[in-house]
């Protein structure tokens, strides 16, 4: 069982490719990682970012898939239109099922995308993807709908569902996760934890979904298990970030 993460590098280990690989490993899946950007950051501050050329992102993907058969991939920070287009092309070329975490802003507040990222995701990657897991801020950018309550989130989810099945995560919705699969809305409530160890929570959650899908769980099962995994990882967290827990 092998999965792939396509994301940036967080040298503090709390988010991005490093966090995804930890989650894959914790859940019994062999993880491969393709790097889209190098960052200088920690759980509390973003210092700088260096983008990887899209042609080299493509070469990394080709190199991994030359040796391994992979069905599910997880994408995180893709940063630019060029990288988004490249990942979309490779998704189609290799018939990959992409779980898209549409990362645009770091937990610490640093910008992890260019201005055209939301539009590029909607135009190129999301139509070819299996599932996407935006938080409220990301869902607003993707849908164009201001989300202040659960009703707004449902409207945003319905708009996004025209492009891709999705889940708007409930961290800013009193723990109410809005899940939309094939037009069927489910609201899964989850208790919120008071914790400062939240850096990389979105990365860990979408990586966990990817891992469970790789292990042949259904999408609904994968989401439910990933929610529990992320909750326990936050509960078990330290150093400003999550600690993989199983």
LINPE-V258165 format. One record per pair of residues at least 6 apart in sequence whose ideal C-beta (glycine too) atoms are under 7 Angstrom apart, sorted by sequence separation. I is the first residue (numbers start at 1). J is the second residue. D is the distance in Angstrom with one decimal. If there is no record, write none. Layout:
# LINPE-V258165
I,J,D
I,J,D
This chain:
# LINPE-V258165
10,16,4.1
13,19,6.9
24,30,7.0
25,31,6.2
41,47,6.0
78,84,4.9
105,111,6.1
106,112,5.4
126,132,6.0
140,146,6.1
146,152,6.6
147,153,5.1
160,166,4.7
170,176,4.6
213,219,6.9
237,243,5.2
9,16,5.5
24,31,3.3
39,46,6.7
40,47,4.0
91,98,5.2
105,112,6.1
140,147,5.4
145,152,6.1
170,177,4.1
178,185,6.8
179,186,4.4
236,243,4.5
8,16,4.6
9,17,5.6
10,18,6.0
40,48,4.7
104,112,5.9
134,142,5.9
139,147,6.1
169,177,5.8
217,225,6.7
234,242,5.6
7,16,4.7
8,17,6.9
9,18,6.7
10,19,6.9
78,87,6.1
103,112,5.4
104,113,4.2
147,156,5.7
157,166,5.8
178,187,6.1
179,188,6.0
212,221,6.7
213,222,4.9
233,242,4.0
236,245,4.4
7,17,4.9
21,31,4.1
39,49,4.9
145,155,5.6
167,177,6.0
168,178,4.3
177,187,7.0
212,222,3.7
233,243,5.9
20,31,6.5
136,147,5.0
145,156,4.3
157,168,5.4
167,178,6.6
176,187,5.5
177,188,4.6
233,244,5.7
5,17,5.1
21,33,5.7
37,49,5.6
38,50,4.6
75,87,6.1
156,168,6.4
167,179,4.6
233,245,4.7
7,20,6.3
20,33,6.8
37,50,6.4
104,117,5.9
143,156,3.9
176,189,5.5
177,190,6.4
209,222,4.8
212,225,5.1
232,245,4.2
37,51,5.1
139,153,6.9
145,159,6.5
166,180,5.3
175,189,5.8
209,223,6.1
212,226,6.1
5,20,3.6
37,52,5.8
153,168,5.0
165,180,6.3
175,190,4.7
5,21,6.5
17,33,4.1
36,52,5.5
140,156,6.9
143,159,4.6
165,181,5.0
175,191,6.0
229,245,6.9
35,52,5.8
136,153,6.9
139,156,4.8
143,160,5.5
165,182,6.6
175,192,4.5
209,226,4.5
229,246,6.7
17,35,6.1
142,160,5.9
208,226,3.7
102,121,5.5
161,180,4.6
122,142,6.2
153,173,5.8
170,190,6.3
3,24,5.5
36,57,5.7
121,142,6.7
139,160,6.9
157,178,4.8
205,226,5.5
208,229,4.6
158,180,6.8
161,183,5.9
208,230,6.3
34,57,6.3
73,96,5.0
75,98,5.8
118,141,4.2
150,173,6.0
157,180,4.4
118,142,5.4
154,178,5.9
35,60,6.8
72,97,5.0
73,98,5.2
74,99,4.7
75,100,5.1
76,101,5.1
100,125,6.2
153,178,4.7
205,230,4.5
3,29,5.1
5,31,6.4
9,35,5.5
34,60,4.3
57,83,5.5
70,96,6.8
71,97,5.9
75,101,6.6
77,103,4.2
100,126,6.3
150,176,5.5
204,230,5.5
2,29,7.0
8,35,7.0
34,61,5.5
72,99,6.6
74,101,6.8
76,103,4.9
98,125,7.0
1,29,4.9
2,30,4.7
3,31,5.8
4,32,4.7
5,33,4.8
6,34,4.4
8,36,5.4
51,79,5.5
54,82,4.0
58,86,5.0
157,185,6.8
1,30,6.5
7,36,6.1
8,37,4.0
9,38,5.3
10,39,5.9
11,40,6.7
12,41,6.5
14,43,5.2
51,80,6.1
54,83,4.9
57,86,5.4
61,90,4.8
65,94,5.6
100,129,4.9
139,168,4.7
201,230,6.2
204,233,5.7
2,32,6.5
4,34,6.5
6,36,6.3
9,39,6.3
12,42,4.2
34,64,6.7
98,128,7.0
102,132,6.1
8,39,5.5
10,41,5.7
12,43,6.0
98,129,4.3
99,130,6.0
154,185,6.1
32,64,4.9
54,86,4.4
58,90,6.4
98,130,5.7
99,131,5.2
100,132,4.2
101,133,5.3
102,134,5.1
105,137,6.5
132,164,5.1
134,166,6.8
136,168,6.6
79,112,6.6
97,130,4.0
131,164,7.0
169,202,6.8
201,234,6.3
79,113,5.8
80,114,5.4
104,138,5.7
131,165,5.1
132,166,4.7
133,167,5.2
134,168,5.9
135,169,5.0
77,112,4.7
79,114,6.6
81,116,5.2
129,164,5.1
131,166,6.8
32,68,6.5
84,120,4.4
88,124,4.2
92,128,5.7
102,138,4.8
127,163,5.7
133,169,6.1
135,171,6.1
136,172,4.2
169,205,6.8
198,234,6.5
84,121,6.0
88,125,4.5
91,128,5.0
104,141,6.4
126,163,4.8
127,164,6.8
135,172,6.6
136,173,6.5
190,227,5.8
197,234,6.1
87,125,6.1
126,164,4.3
181,219,6.3
193,231,6.9
204,242,5.2
81,120,4.2
85,124,5.1
188,227,6.8
195,234,5.3
37,77,6.1
84,124,5.3
88,128,5.4
102,142,6.4
197,237,2.8
36,77,6.1
84,125,5.3
122,163,5.9
190,231,6.5
193,234,5.2
197,238,6.1
199,240,5.2
200,241,5.2
201,242,6.1
36,78,5.5
37,79,5.1
193,235,5.9
195,237,6.1
199,241,4.1
200,242,5.8
36,79,5.9
197,240,5.9
179,223,6.4
196,240,6.4
197,241,5.7
197,242,6.1
36,83,5.4
177,227,7.0
20,74,6.0
20,76,7.0
167,223,6.4
4,64,6.3
16,76,5.9
46,106,5.1
16,77,6.5
46,108,5.3
45,108,5.2
46,109,6.7
44,108,5.4
46,110,2.3
41,106,6.4
43,108,6.5
2,68,5.0
4,70,5.2
3,70,6.6
6,73,6.1
41,108,6.4
135,202,6.1
2,70,5.3
7,75,6.5
8,76,6.5
3,72,5.5
4,73,4.3
5,74,5.1
6,75,4.7
7,76,3.0
8,77,4.0
41,110,6.3
133,202,6.9
3,73,6.8
7,77,5.3
3,74,6.7
5,76,6.8
133,205,6.4
133,206,4.7
131,209,7.0
6,87,5.8
131,219,6.5
107,198,6.1
107,199,4.8
103,202,7.0
101,202,5.5
101,203,6.4
8,112,6.9
101,206,3.9
99,206,5.3
99,209,5.4
99,210,4.7
76,203,5.7
74,206,5.4
74,207,5.3
74,210,4.0
72,210,5.1
72,213,4.9
72,214,5.0
71,214,6.8
43,199,3.7
19,200,4.5
23,204,5.2
27,208,6.4
29,211,4.4
20,203,5.9
24,207,6.3
15,199,6.0
19,203,4.5
23,207,4.0
27,211,4.0
14,199,4.2
15,200,3.5
19,204,5.8
23,208,5.4
27,212,6.8
29,214,5.1
14,200,4.2
29,215,6.6
16,203,6.3
20,207,4.1
24,211,5.3
15,203,4.8
19,207,6.9
23,211,6.3
43,239,7.0
44,240,6.3
43,240,3.1
43,241,5.2
5,207,6.5
3,210,5.2
3,211,6.0
3,214,4.7
1,214,5.1
1,215,5.9
26,244,3.8
27,246,6.2
26,246,4.9
23,244,5.6
22,244,4.8
14,240,6.7
14,241,3.3
